[in-house]
Amino acid sequence: MVELADLSQVLQEGDSDKVVELVQKALEDKIEPMEIINKGLLPAMDVIGEKFGREEIFLPELVISAQAMKAGMDILRPILTEAGEKPGAKIVMGTVQGDMHDIGKNIVGMILQGAGFEVIDLGTDVHSEKFIHALKENDVPLLGLSALLTTTMIEMKTVIDDLVREGMREKVKVIIGGAPTSQEFASEIGADGYAPDAISAKDKIKELLGS
């Protein structure tokens, strides 16, 4: 019988192959997918997040563990979907129109997937209409906007204004991030939250969604 504590440990070590092996063995042992997530995978990412916050590990280790978490979730997600269960809330995210930068956004996406969220990543240079369409089509409660250029960060306000015009603003929380952004800018454009890094983004999103 697989011990979920062992799964948690190999995830903390960032060993994707071992994570996949132990997740598959846990399923063979008839352990429920949500139990694997809640008692094996998520606790490991909580430890990783705490270590990152204390600067005991750094971004490369964080990314490796997030990739290992994603490898485990890739096995479990189809099973959960087939059973009608969802591992977490859906999130739409992307880099705003005119901006082609995606490294920070991609890291945030991996961390969020590692935390059990279903991430709908629209990529870079995303027009406001595309964000609105994705939110409507997927009935998503949260939107993450990224920008790395001071010349494109104003597009975040465009998206928020369009949410207001569409009558969607009260139903969709908006969090922003990226080098030129700040809490002050988030407040100025009417965003619900701001995150300076990937772990902060995960924690802020959980707070905004009440999870």
Secondary structure, 3 states (H helix, E strand, C coil): CCCHHHHHHHHHCCCHHHHHHHHHHHHHCCCCHHHHHHHHHHHHHHHHHHHHHCCCCCHHHHHHHHHHHHHHHHHHHHHHHHCCCCCCCEEEEEEECCCCCCHHHHHHHHHHHHCCCEEEECCCCECHHHHHHHHHHHCCCEEEEECCCCCCCCHHHHHHHHHHHCCCCCCCEEEEECCCCCHHHHHHHCCCEECCCHHHHHHHHHHHHCC
